[in-house]
Amino acid sequence: MTLNLAQILGSADIDPAETLVIRHAYVREHADGEPGIHADSTDREILNYTSRQSANSRIFPATPPRTWVVFLPEGGDRARLWSVVTKVGESSNDGAVRTFNLARSDQLTDLNNRLVIGWRSPRTWRLSGTTAATYPVVEIADSRPIPFPGFDSLVLDYPRLQAVIREHRYASWRTALASVIGIYLITDTSDGRHYVGKADGAENIRQRWQAYAADGHGGNVDLRKRDPRSFRFSLLRVFDPATPTSRINAAESHFKIALDSVRHGMNGG
C-alpha cells in the first residue's frame, strides 16, 4: 500500500475534513509590495507570513478551519512539511488582508522538515485537507543536518544542488557558499562539455548557484538550450569577497584555457 498524507494526518488525530493544507512559494517580495519568504526565513518570519491572508474569499476561505498544515517548496512537484499550526483567532481585517492569530502545534513535530509529499497541483498553493490527504509521501528524511564537506570536495548533481539551496538540513552548506566568491565549473555529463563561470562583486557562490537551481541556466544563453538534469556543479577556486575583480577575472581566464571550455566546451555558445 502506498503511504499518503492521510495516514500521516491520522497518526496525529488530524481530521483532513477539518484541515487546510498550504504550500508556500519562495518569493522575496510580491507584486503588491508585501514581503515574502525565502529558503533562510526564520520560523517566526514563516509564521507571520502564514498569518496574513487575502480577505477575498475566492483566494482564501471565508471561514478557514482551525488546523493548518504548512509546507515549504521542495522543487517541482514536492513539498516539505514546515509545521502544523492552529488558528486561535483573527486579529484584523482591513478588507484586503486578514491577519490571523496562529500558534505552532505539537502535532507532527517529529516530522517537521522531514516529511516530503508529492504536490500534484504545482500551481495551487492551498488545498482542502481531504484533497491533500490523497497526496503521496515520497520521503521521510533524516532530521540531522548534513555536514558541509568542504569547498575542495564539493560535487553536486542538479537535484542535489536544488536540495542544497532549499532544504533545512543543508543550512550550513548555504552559509559556507555565501561566504565566498570565485570560479566554478558546470559539466554536462551527457557529453562531457564544460562551462567555467564566476561569482564576483556583490554576488557570492550561493547566490549564483541559487539562480541555476531555480531555472537550470541562471540566465546564461550558453546553458539555456541544455537539459540541467545532466549538469554537475563543482568549485575550481574560491576567494574572499574582498578579492579584487581583476584577480577573479584572471583566474576565470586561466581555467577557460586549461579546460578548453571555449572551443570545446559551453563557454563558446
C-alpha positions in Angstrom: 0.0 0.0 0.0 1.3 3.5 -0.9 1.8 5.7 2.1 -0.1 9.0 1.6 -0.7 12.1 3.7 -4.0 10.7 5.1 -2.1 8.1 7.1 0.3 10.8 8.4 -2.5 13.1 9.4 -4.4 10.2 11.0 -1.4 9.3 13.2 -1.7 12.7 14.8 -5.5 12.6 15.0 -5.8 15.3 12.5 -9.1 15.1 10.6 -8.5 16.0 6.9 -12.1 17.3 6.6 -11.3 20.0 9.2 -7.8 20.9 7.9 -6.3 23.4 5.5 -3.1 22.4 3.7 -0.8 25.2 2.4 2.4 25.0 0.3 4.2 28.4 0.3 6.3 29.6 -2.6 9.6 31.4 -2.1 9.1 35.0 -3.2 11.1 37.7 -1.5 8.5 40.4 -2.4 5.1 40.1 -4.0 3.8 42.3 -6.8 1.8 44.3 -4.3 5.0 45.1 -2.3 4.2 42.6 0.5 7.4 40.8 1.8 7.6 37.1 1.1 9.7 34.3 2.4 12.9 32.6 1.2 14.9 29.5 2.0 16.6 31.0 5.0 13.5 32.7 6.5 13.2 32.1 10.3 10.3 30.2 11.8 8.9 33.5 13.1 9.0 35.0 9.7 7.3 32.0 8.2 4.6 32.1 10.9 4.0 35.8 10.4 3.8 35.3 6.6 1.3 32.5 7.1 -0.8 34.5 9.4 -1.5 37.2 6.7 -4.1 36.1 4.1 -6.3 37.6 1.5 -9.7 38.9 2.5 -11.0 37.8 -0.9 -13.0 34.6 -0.3 -12.1 33.4 -3.8 -8.5 33.4 -2.8 -8.7 32.2 0.9 -11.6 30.6 2.7 -14.0 32.9 4.4 -14.2 30.5 7.3 -10.9 28.6 7.4 -10.6 25.5 9.7 -8.7 25.6 12.9 -5.9 23.3 11.8 -3.5 24.4 9.0 -0.7 22.1 7.8 2.0 24.2 6.3 4.6 23.0 3.7 7.5 24.8 2.0 8.5 24.3 -1.6 10.9 21.5 -2.3 11.2 22.0 -6.1 9.0 20.8 -8.9 6.1 18.7 -7.5 7.4 18.2 -3.9 6.6 19.9 -0.7 8.4 19.6 2.7 6.5 19.9 6.0 7.3 23.1 7.9 4.7 22.8 10.8 1.2 22.3 11.8 -0.4 25.5 13.1 -3.6 26.2 15.0 -5.8 29.2 14.3 -6.7 30.7 17.6 -8.4 33.8 16.3 -8.3 36.7 13.9 -6.8 40.0 14.9 -7.6 42.2 11.9 -9.3 42.5 8.6 -8.9 45.7 6.5 -10.9 44.4 3.6 -7.8 43.4 1.7 -5.8 41.5 4.2 -6.8 39.3 7.1 -4.4 38.7 9.9 -4.9 35.5 12.0 -3.5 34.6 15.4 -1.6 31.4 14.8 0.3 29.1 17.1 2.6 26.3 16.1 1.1 22.9 17.2 2.8 19.9 18.8 1.2 17.7 16.2 3.7 16.0 13.8 6.7 17.9 15.2 8.8 14.8 14.8 8.2 15.2 11.0 8.9 18.9 10.7 11.5 19.5 7.9 11.5 15.7 7.3 8.2 14.8 5.7 8.1 15.3 1.9 4.9 14.8 -0.1 4.3 14.9 -3.9 2.3 18.0 -4.7 0.1 17.2 -7.6 -1.1 20.7 -8.2 2.0 22.8 -8.7 0.0 26.0 -9.4 -2.2 25.6 -6.4 -0.8 26.9 -3.1 -3.7 25.8 -0.8 -5.9 22.7 -0.7 -8.6 21.2 1.4 -7.3 18.6 3.7 -9.4 15.9 2.0 -7.8 16.7 -1.3 -4.2 16.8 0.1 -4.8 13.6 2.1 -4.6 11.7 -1.2 -1.1 13.1 -2.0 1.7 10.5 -1.7 4.5 10.6 0.8 7.7 10.5 -1.2 10.3 10.9 1.6 10.7 11.0 5.3 14.2 12.4 5.5 16.9 12.2 8.2 16.3 15.1 10.6 20.0 15.6 11.3 21.9 18.3 9.5 24.3 17.2 6.8 27.8 18.5 7.4 29.4 20.6 4.7 32.2 18.5 3.0 34.5 21.5 2.2 35.0 23.5 -0.9 37.5 21.2 -2.4 35.2 18.1 -2.1 32.0 19.7 -3.3 30.5 18.0 -6.4 26.7 18.3 -6.9 24.4 16.9 -9.5 21.4 19.1 -10.3 18.8 17.5 -7.9 21.3 17.8 -5.1 22.0 21.4 -5.9 18.3 22.2 -5.6 18.2 20.4 -2.3 21.2 22.3 -1.0 19.5 25.6 -1.9 16.1 24.7 -0.5 16.3 22.1 2.3 16.7 22.8 6.0 19.4 20.1 6.5 21.8 21.9 4.1 21.7 25.2 6.0 25.4 25.0 6.8 26.2 24.4 3.1 24.4 27.6 2.2 26.2 29.6 4.8 29.6 28.3 3.5 28.7 29.1 -0.1 27.5 32.6 0.8 30.9 33.3 2.4 33.0 33.1 -0.8 33.2 34.2 -4.4 35.2 32.6 -7.1 35.3 30.2 -10.1 33.0 27.3 -10.6 32.6 24.5 -13.1 29.5 23.1 -14.7 29.9 19.8 -16.5 27.2 18.5 -18.8 27.6 14.8 -18.1 25.7 13.9 -21.3 28.6 14.9 -23.4 31.4 15.9 -21.0 31.4 19.6 -22.1 32.5 22.2 -19.5 31.3 25.6 -18.6 33.5 27.9 -16.5 31.7 30.6 -14.6 32.4 33.1 -11.9 30.7 34.8 -9.0 32.3 38.1 -8.0 31.5 41.6 -6.9 28.2 41.6 -4.9 27.3 38.1 -6.0 28.6 35.2 -4.0 28.7 31.5 -5.0 25.5 30.7 -3.2 23.6 33.5 -5.0 24.9 32.4 -8.4 24.1 28.8 -7.8 20.7 29.7 -6.5 19.9 31.1 -9.9 20.8 27.8 -11.5 18.7 25.9 -9.1 15.7 28.0 -10.0 15.7 27.5 -13.8 18.7 25.5 -14.8 20.6 28.2 -16.7 20.7 31.3 -14.5 20.0 33.5 -17.4 23.0 32.2 -19.4 22.4 31.8 -23.1 25.2 29.2 -23.3 23.3 26.9 -21.0 19.7 27.7 -21.8 19.4 25.1 -24.6 20.7 22.2 -22.5 18.9 19.9 -20.0 20.1 20.9 -16.5 19.3 17.4 -15.2 22.6 16.3 -16.6 24.6 19.1 -15.1 27.2 18.6 -12.4 28.5 21.5 -10.3 31.9 21.9 -8.6 34.2 24.7 -7.4 37.5 25.4 -9.1 38.8 28.1 -6.8 37.3 30.2 -4.1 38.2 33.7 -2.9 37.5 36.1 -0.1 34.7 38.6 -1.1 37.3 41.4 -0.7 39.4 40.0 -3.5 39.9 42.4 -6.4 37.8 41.7 -9.5 41.0 41.7 -11.7 42.2 38.6 -9.8 38.9 36.8 -10.2 38.9 37.6 -14.0 42.4 36.3 -14.3 41.5 33.0 -12.6 38.4 32.6 -14.8 40.5 33.1 -17.9 43.1 30.6 -16.7 40.5 27.9 -16.2 38.8 28.5 -19.5 42.1 27.9 -21.2 43.1 25.0 -19.0 39.8 23.2 -19.6 39.4 24.4 -23.2 35.9 25.4 -22.4 35.6 28.0 -25.2 36.5 25.9 -28.3 35.3 22.5 -26.9 33.0 23.4 -24.1 30.0 25.5 -23.3 31.6 28.9 -22.9 31.7 29.4 -26.7 27.9 29.4 -27.2 
